[in-house]
């Protein structure tokens, strides 16, 4: 069985579920989903990404950050939804919500589970990617398994 750590920041769309579950053909798979909802720490970078994508309304809305409790509740729901979607296509899945230090948590989960690979499934973050500060670029230096970066789809 292939064990895959899947890092996400929003609920998985059906297209994302299909993509990550078909990468290894018919081989049995087990997913550990690590969910870190978009938070306060990267508001400026998200706004710049929105401007780069021409999404000016979203860039302006970054000033209206959600309350921490609402963000955590949305994160828990998104995590549960993603785990359920993975299970519905016949793969094992479990997960956890991450508050801080996602790459430290990732490294410890990779070690705990003996994971075979990491998939980082996020929206494009052009500023972070340009400076190699995105999750996938940084994870490649922190974990001893292959790291695949995929762009998440919108519903």
Protein Blocks (a to p, Z undefined) as FASTA:
>chain_A
ZZdddddfbdcdfklmmmmmmmnojaccddddddddddfklmmmmmmmmmmnopaklmmm
mmmccdfklmmmmmmmmmmmmmmmmmmnopacdddddfbhkllmmmmmmmmnopabdcdd
ddddfklmmnopafklmmmmmpccdcdddddddZZ
